[in-house]
Amino acid sequence: MNESEQQASEVMQETAQNLSTWSLYVDGSSNRKKVETCLLFFSLEGARIHGILQFSFKATNNEAEYETLLAGLRLAKEMGATAISIHSDSMLIVNQILGEYQAKEENMISYLKKAKAALELFKHFTITQIPRDSNFVVDALARIASSLDSDTLESIPVRFIETFSISPIEQPMNVTKSDS
């Protein structure tokens, strides 16, 4: 390694040490009645924060995964994170963000744009797709959250998500012909 490469390496190591890095684990659970998802944050210093999100709107599993990711990114910024390591069991979401998969539906395109914009607020980020069984704590909390009433979840902080993070997509109007 030459001198300039050595200096660059030292600068990168120093920068990494100065970043407030958090790990974010996300998972969603959607059933016919409600959508609730779970976040789990770990800091390098050992702090651990659990959170459950309840949605006041219906969402698909992929929408719930994106909503959870976006909520997690907002919370990470609120906590002062400058770098984030994201772990999700959603192959679709991870690969869309990495550019391996294309977003085709309008709402997925909107979510992808919103997620990339939120990620730009961090000095550094990584996103990794993990096997569902490696996401067991978050997965279990999400399943518990989706099966219990809100009153039962008092010991875990719950945030209510009132509206989608993306703009609602205009629905085509149904036009019927009158026989008059």
C-alpha positions, 0 to 999 in steps of 0.5 A, spaced: 500 500 500 502 506 498 502 512 502 496 516 499 492 509 499 494 508 507 492 516 508 485 514 505 484 508 509 486 512 515 481 517 513 476 512 512 477 508 518 476 515 522 470 517 519 467 510 520 469 511 528 465 518 528 459 516 525 453 514 529 451 508 526 445 504 528 443 497 525 435 497 523 431 490 523 425 491 520 419 486 519 411 487 517 405 482 518 399 484 515 392 480 516 385 481 513 384 486 520 390 490 520 397 491 519 402 492 524 410 492 523 416 492 528 422 495 528 428 493 532 434 498 533 441 496 535 447 502 536 454 500 537 454 502 544 449 497 545 442 500 546 436 496 544 430 499 542 424 495 540 418 499 536 411 497 533 407 500 528 400 500 527 397 502 521 390 506 520 390 503 513 390 497 509 396 495 506 399 489 502 405 486 505 410 489 500 407 496 502 408 494 510 415 493 509 416 499 505 412 503 510 416 500 516 423 501 513 421 509 512 418 509 519 425 506 521 429 511 517 425 517 520 426 514 527 434 513 526 435 520 524 431 523 530 436 519 534 441 522 531 444 516 526 449 518 521 450 511 518 445 505 518 445 498 517 439 495 515 436 488 515 430 486 512 427 479 510 424 482 504 428 480 498 423 485 494 425 491 498 432 490 499 433 488 491 429 494 489 433 499 493 440 495 491 438 496 484 437 489 482 430 488 482 426 493 478 420 497 481 414 496 476 407 498 480 406 505 481 406 505 488 412 501 489 416 506 484 414 511 489 416 507 495 423 506 492 424 513 490 422 515 497 426 510 501 432 512 496 431 520 498 431 518 505 437 514 505 441 520 502 440 523 509 445 518 511 452 519 510 453 511 509 448 506 509 448 498 508 442 494 506 442 486 507 437 481 506 437 476 511 433 469 512 426 470 515 429 465 521 435 470 522 430 476 523 426 472 529 426 477 534 423 482 530 418 477 526 416 474 533 414 481 535 410 483 528 406 477 529 405 478 536 403 485 534 398 483 529 395 478 533 393 482 540 389 488 541 392 495 542 391 495 550 395 488 550 401 492 547 402 497 553 409 495 555 412 496 547 412 503 544 407 503 539 407 508 533 400 509 529 401 511 522 395 515 520 397 515 512 401 512 507 408 515 506 407 516 499 401 520 495 395 516 494 395 513 487 389 516 483 384 510 482 380 510 475 373 512 475 368 507 473 364 510 468 357 507 466 353 508 460 346 510 462 340 507 458 336 514 458 
